[in-house]
Amino acid sequence: MQEKPSSSEKILNLDNQANKLGMGGKLSPDSDESSYKRRMQQRKDIQAERLQIRKTKKGLLIVFTGDGKGKTTASLGMALRTIGHGYKVAIIQFIKGGWTTGEEKALKNFSSNISWHSLGEGFTWETQDRIRDEKLVQEAWQLAKKYIQNESYKLIILDEINIATKLGYLAPEEIITFLKSLNNRKNHIVLTGRGASDSIINYADLVTEMKLIRHPFKDQGIKAQKCVEF
């Protein structure tokens, strides 16, 4: 008697079928519209089955890292989405904090479901005080843990925490150990900042790397501007 394929095998098989059928549009090899429609109907049926199998829900650990712009911006897009669904969001900035950003003003005015804490005092070359920098990072981390343990908060954004770990102010293993200690966590946690550690990347559920291709400051000597950087 032939064994039924496991759930993971079935998912992989469906994923492969979807890839073979393709995305459609002018990428499709079909020369006439009737064969194209049949291909897309197959793709639709497979997609419906893929969605039916994937029923698991959990609190995700999400990482936005890389040298390109957009890490904090991506996380704040998630914040906007979350408050749009009526949930509470906590945003804790570990390194930034020397200036008030447009997104902080907007989100605070937009919803009472936003808790925003800028606990850093700027970049290392601005603060020039490693002892105080580490103290502020530890204070931010203690506050972050309280929000993560608070089930009323659906999304917790730990902005630039990857930089804090890269600078040696907070061990990645401490973050992972704490998250592993929580049973059946329902909220989502976002870690932003370049230089995310390998251990964080390997433990996370979703990792996106922003790749730098061109940057106005580096390539053209253009200063940071409102609406783009802050």
N, C-alpha and C positions, 0 to 999 in steps of 0.2 A: 504494500500500500504506500503510495507516494505521500510524503509529508507536505502539509500546507506550508507555504512560505511564511516566514515570520513577518511581523509588522514592519520592521526596519527594511527587510528584503522587498516587501511590497512597495514601500515608499520609494526605495531606490529604483525599482523597476518602472514605476510610474513617472518618476523624475526623468529617467532615460527616454521613455516614450515621449514625454513632453518636449524634451530637447530635440529629438529627431523630427518632430512635427514642426517645431520652430515657432517664432513669434507672429508670423504672418506679414501682412503688408507687402511691400515690393521685395522683401527678402525671401518670400515664398517662391519655390520653383514652378508652381502651377501656372500654366499658360492661359487657362480659361477660368471664368468666374465660378462655374459649377463645381469643378474639381477643387478650387480654392475654398469654396463654402464647405465642401465635405471635409477637407483638411481641418478647417477651423472648428467644425462641429466635433470632430474627434478630439481636438485640443481642448475644447470646452468640457467634453465628457470626462476626459482625464483630469482636468483641473478640479472638477466637482468631486471626483473620487479622492484626489490628493487632499482637498480640504476636509473631506469627511473623515479620513484616517487621522489627520492631525487634530486631535481633540484636547491634548494636554495644555493646561494653563499653569503658569507659575510666575513668581516674581523674578524678573530678569535683571541680570547685571550687564549693563551696556557701557561700552568704552568708545569714546571718540578721541582718536589720537592722530599723530602725524605732524609733519612740518607745515602743511598747508593751512590756510584760513578756514574757519567755519566750524570749529569744534564746539565752542560755546554757543554759537548761533544755532547749530543743530540741536543742542540740548534744550535751548530756549524754545525752539519750535515744538519740541515734545511737551514743554511746560504749557504752551498755548493750547495745544491739543488737549492736554489733561484738564485744564481749568474749563475748557469748552464743554467737557463731559461732566462738569460739576464736582470734580475731585480737588483735593488740596495738594499743593506743591510746596516743597521746601528747597531753597537754593542757597547753598553755602559756598562762598568764594574763598579759596585758600590762599591765593597769592595776590590776585587783583584786589582792589579796594582803595587805591589811592585817588580814584576819581569816580564820579557818578555817571553811569552809562544811561543811554536813552532807553534801553530795554528794561532797566530797573525801574525807571520812572513810569514807563508805559504799563508794565505788568502790575505794579503796585496800584496804579490808578484804575486799571482794568478790572481787577478782581480782589476781593478780600480773602480769597483762598490761597494767596501767595505769601509765603514767609521767606524774606530775603535777608541774608546776613553776609555782609562784606567784611570778613575778619582778617584779611591780609592787609598789608600796608604798602604793597607795590613790589616791583622786581628787586632782586638781590642788589643790583647796582644802585638802587634808590634807597633802600633801607640801610644797607651797609652794617647790619647787625644780625649775625647768625643766631645768637642766643635768643634774641627777641623773636626773630622769624620762626624759630623752632617752637617757641612757647605759643605763638599765635596759631601755628599749625596744629599743635596738640589740643589747644582749646577748641579749634574748629572741628577736629575729629571727635572730641567728646560730645559736642553739640550735634554733629552728624549722627552719631550712634543713637542719641535720644530720638531724633526724627525717624530714623530707620525702624526703631522699635515701636514707634507710634503708628498703629494700624490705620489711623484716620488720614494719614498722608499716603497718597497713591504714588507719587513720584518724588524722589530726592535726588537733586543734582549737586554733585560735589565738584565744583568748577576748579580746574587747575590742580586737582589733587594729584594727578600724575606727575606734575612738576615737583610737588612737595615730596613725593616718594623718590624722585630722581635726585633731588638735592640732599637726601638722607635724613629729612626731618620726620618721616613716617615710613615704617617698614611695610612693603606690600603684603608680607605674610601676616601682619597684624590685621589688615583689612580683610584678608581672606579668612583668617581664623575666626574673626568676629561674625562674618556673614555665614560661615558654616555652622556656627553655634545657634543660629536662629532656625527654629522649626517651622516649616510651611509658611515661609515669608511670602506675602501677597503683593507688596509694593515693588516698584521698579527703581533701580538705582543707576544713575549715570555718572561715570567718571570721565572727566575731560582733561585735556592737556597733552602736549607732546611728550614723547619718551615713556609711554606706558611700559611697565616692566613685563618681561616674558611671563612671569607667574600670574600676573593680573590678566594678561591677554589669554593665557591658556585656561584660566578659570572662568572667564566671562562667557555669557551666552551670545552676545552680539558685539562684534568689534568692527569699527569702520576707521580706516586710515585716510586722512585728508592728505593728498599728495600736492606738494608745491610745484607749480609749473612756471607761473610768473607772479611777481608781487611788486606793486608800485613803489614801496619803500626801498626794496632791495634793488630793483632794476632801473628805476627812474629817479630815485631820490625824493619821492613824494611823501610828505609828512602824513601822519595819522589824521583822519578827518571824521567829523561827525557823520553819522548815518552809515559809515563803513566799518570803522574800528570801535566806535563807542557811541 
